[in-house]
Every structure is written in C-alpha cells, then in structure tokens.
C-alpha cells in the first residue's frame, strides 16, 4: 500500500514487473556487492594471499543476510555507502572482516554491480522483446491478406494489408532485439582495477606479479559470469557503456511509441482497438468512451525513456580525468528507471498486441469508400483495350472523379464514382466488369507474400533459435 505522506515512484509502485523491480532493488544491489567481495577474497586466496577457505566460506554464508537498518545508521555516521556496508558485513563475519574489500576501491563493487544489473536487466528485456515479436508474428500471419487503406502524410494512399502493417512494427522490434543482443555481447566487466585504474594496490599485494593480477581479474569476472573485462579504466568504467546500453533501450521506446501511436489513430477510425475490459471505464463524464489508455500510457512512458540517452551522453562527456562523483546521484536514478521503463513498455505492448481487436467490416467500408479513385487507372486500361480512346476516357474519368469528390466533401454523400463510370456510354463495353476491376485484393501488391516471406525468412528463425527464452516471458502487470 502507498504511503500517503511521502512521494512514491509510479514506475515501481504502479507499473513495473516484479522481476525487473527486484533487479534494481537494494537487496539485489547489496547482495551483489557481497558476492563481489566473496569473489575477490576467493581469487586472492587461490592466488596465494593470506586468506583462508574458512574466511571465504564465512563471507558466502551471509551474502543475502543484510541488516539494512544497521547499514543506514552506519552511513548516517560515515557518509559513505560502501564503507557502511563493509562495516555491517564485517560485524556479521568477524573472522573474515579484516580481509573484506582487500585492495579494492568503492567502484569495484558499485560499478561491477551496475554492470551485472544491466546485464541481467537486458536478459529480462530480451525475453519480453521476443514475446512481443511472437505476438506480432501471430497477428501478422492471421491478417496477412486483409486489405486496408494505407496512409502517407495521414492521407489516403494505396492499399496495403493489416498483416503487412503489423510487420512494420515487428521489424522495428526485431532491430531492437539485434541491438540489445549486440550490447549484451559487448558489455564488459570492470574487474579489480584499483583506485585510479592502475591496479597499484594489487601490485603491492602480489609483490609486482603481473600474471597473478591478470588472473585475479579473470577469476572474478568468470565467477560473476563475464567473459570480457574492460581493457582500461580510471576509477570507473567509461560511462559511454551506459550511453550505448540506454541507446538500445531508447530503440525499444521508439518502436513502442510508433506502434501505440498508430493504434490510437486506428482506434479513432474504429478499425483496430486495444483490449477493453467489460467493466473498464473510458471517461468519468462520457460513458460511451473507449479511450486507448494502454497505448496512451505507452506513448507517455516512451517519451520519458527517449529522453534518457541524452542524459547518459552528458554524464559520459562530463567525467573529469580518472573520475568525478557528479555521475553517481544521476546514475542512481537514470539506470534503474531506464530499464524499468523499457520493461513496462514491453509488457504493455504485449498486452495490446495479444488482445488487439480488428474490425474487418469497418476496414472494408473505408476501403470501399476510397478504392474507386485508386481503381480508375485499371478501368481506364480495360476500356482502352476494348477500343476506347485513351484521352477521352481519361478526361471522362477525371470529370467523374472531381464531381464524386465534390459531393463527398460538400454534401457528405457516398462515393458514387463507380456508378457514374458505369452509366457513361464511353465505358459501356466494360460496365459489367467494373465491380470486378475494383476487387481490393487486386490492389495490395505483394503485401501478403511479403508477410509470408518476412515471417518465414527473418522472424521465425529468430523465435525458433530462442524458443527457450519465451517461456514465462510476459509477466502480467497493472495495465
């Protein structure tokens, strides 16, 4: 329940999944600090420092048993979060207390923990991206050949199909998956670099043995699940890493906003709508309303996430020499909120696409109203093939089109262009074929085949090769 007396973050209190919220929780953060201290002690012990297996075991036993109140009180006195947690951990592990954090600087735990949280957060997002791709693939296949009016400049253009349009969104999310997996592959571990990144403290501990220091880094990285270690660092890893990761998350926001924006427009046209529960209220005043609230929420949150890569870029640019602390408070907000926001967006998009409502009769009616104008070239060619004068036929169609458009706009009348053409003696030889020449399926080009080819050649291989990741990918949240 919300505390009515203090501000609470709606991302976590209202929208976020439990999985992503836990990933950025104090428990995950500080348990990871302790796992890093365990990994450091274990590696140092194995490489010959005076640290016993019993001390390592004592540290391991208390990785998740954290007295947060004691840490809070210690930080109030010390004004240093890492030293506060070292003090609390040492009190819990008296025999191992003297060797906790040996040779390390604060960024050993803070930076490495954030890299672990970003890695684990991207793994959560990858599962949800795959779920959204699967949802869109199902809907695209289902509606592969349903003609619908295409728009350019939000003006009627040539026909496409509902399935083909869904493939445009699907392709965007596919590109997001590629970028996210690229960042997952490139993400480095900071490792044990010391105060300014020179590893001077470890040179002292290991009596100048460079090979042992390299092995120390390898051992810790391997225990924490990393293959790559950043080659050089100051006290912190380069904040460009944060920017690159948040740029990938921004791509997800772009794709989500595009899809949700189109759903909002289509809802106004009554062609396609997001799910709407039986007891859902659209407006406190207008009882008939079916507001696209999920899609609006997607656009709202996406705008926030879209703004965050710029923040990360400014932080990367502002780091003086080996480090400054002006990144710290900023990143405590930006990193968790970027991931939580991306997580919420994908859950919302899954909910929208999985339950999307398509109204074929409304779509067909709009096609019928607009298609006569688009079909005039086919009618013209058919009449010319029957011996008609192409120039006279063209002028006749132009006149009929202008008059039909005038009546639609001025009188609100139905489109009677086809009737006008059928009644014109110039088109007598094709009058009985006009309706057949205006079959919507003849005006969608290769759209159905493009859907088939795209799903078969691009999407299905991705989904099939990552099939195990789809299980349980779409956690239900407050939508």
Buried (B, 14 or more C-beta within 10 A) or exposed (E): EEEEEEEEEEBBEEBBBEBBBEBBBEEBBBBBBBBBBBBBBBBBBBBEBEBEEEBBBBBBEBBEEBBEEBBEBBBEEEEEBBBBBBBBBBEBBEEBBEBBBBBBBBBBBBBBBBBBBBBBBBBBBBBBBBBBBBBBBBBBBBBBBBBBBBBEEEEBEBBBBBBBBBBBBBBBBBEBBEBBBEBBEEBBBBBBBBBBBBBEBBBEBBEEBEEBBBBBBBBBBBBBEBEEBBEEBBBBBBBBBBBBBBBBBBBBBBBBBBBBBBBBBBBEBBBBBBBBEEEEEBEEEEEEEBBBBBBBBBBEBBEBBBEBBEBBBEBBEEBEEEBBEEBBEBBBEBBBBBBBBBBBBBBBBBBBBBBBEBBEEBBBEBBBBBBBBBBBEBBBBBBBEEEBEEEEBBEBBEEBBEEBEEBBEEEEEEBBBBBBBBEBEBBEBBBEBBEEBBEBEBBBEEBBEBBBEBBEEBBBEBBEEBEEBBEEBBBEBEB
